[in-house]
Amino acid sequence: MTENRLFKSFKFFLSLFIFSSFIIACSDDDNNNYERETKTIYETIDKTMSEWYLWNEELPNINSSSYSDVNKYFEDLLVNQDRWSYIANLDALIAYLENGTYKGYGLAFKYDSEDNLRVKLIFDESPLASKGITRGWKLININGLNIADLTEDDVLNELDKNTSTFIFENNLGEQKEITASQQEIDQNSVLKREVINYEGTNVAYLAFDSFLGSSEDALNEAFDYFKANAAKELVLDLRYNGGGSTTISNQLSSLITGNLYEGKIYSKVFHNDSKSEENFTYAFSNQSSAYSFERIFIITTDRTASASEMVINGLKPYLGNDNVILIGSKTHGKPVGMYVFEEPKFNLAIVPISFSITNANDEGDYFDGIPVDFEISDDLSRDFGDPEESNLQAALQYINQGNFPAITAAKSLSTTEREFKKKGFDLLIDAN
């Protein structure tokens, strides 16, 4: 097996993603070569998993010769607890992790509690963003089909088309009809950064979507901006952030704490027994753009995972539990991480759960998620950074008054809000 486990800055890779489609790009003329190499792919997977899989002693004894589908074989290797390990097209994975690059319309949707399909986020390079579409707009029609008449799979099938005609509606009932084509999108992981003057207090707000290689400069710019505008409090919006590089996780936590804890333990990493010599601690790093906040409000949902949870858990020993305040709903629950094993011969990335993580106080094991301090539903009706958005509003009230607002029935945690059921590379990107 190729021992160059990881590429460049992505020494550690944590993600929410369950399984990624393994697609070897080959023409019909290449199919015979692929079939001849299939057994070698299985052997490569077996070697990687037996050495590096966190639960390697629980691997089942199954015969790869009875499988014609490498994805199915990989899935069958995983223990019940493992919702995350996957294999992927290497080129596509690297493009995404480095720059957030994928082909699509550059936005993501979520059903609200009234079954409206709303834009939950939109990237700067989206062709729809330039037409004025923002988070909170409802999609009511696509390609002449009313959304209310479509199943979730029907909607996803329409979104897979290279060109589509959309009809959006905002909260005032104003509609826009837009025809757009899919294009190569580089995701901006910082969805919004601003300083809100609320009742005389400058509150920094950062909506952060993914821990990507391209996030480094964007985070530095955001914290330089907070410093220049004399922010006193921080609201970190991680509600859809499913993870990514722990290098960027460390950067963000170090930026938040203002280099006060440089060199102190941020996290501890533990491998399986056969790789215990690889165990180590990860220290807070020095960041030139660091700007110290004494407490932090973090907006979360069950899509908040992995490197996002690492930030939450890693800050608590230093800021204190009372100063890491979670608003929204319980996080996903992924106190483990992955290595990316490159196999260029097959254009294959093997991404197994390879280590567990704790904070400096040896706290981890939050497989059931990290609970919030104030439970409230995801407010899909308003854009990121809108002071009237219920999650941000709750943080602002606490900053001003020292307590959270009373919860109305409309804002209580919803059981009908739902995300699209995605898996594989679609879930890795989590956008259309």
Disulfide bonds with the S-S distance in Angstrom:
none
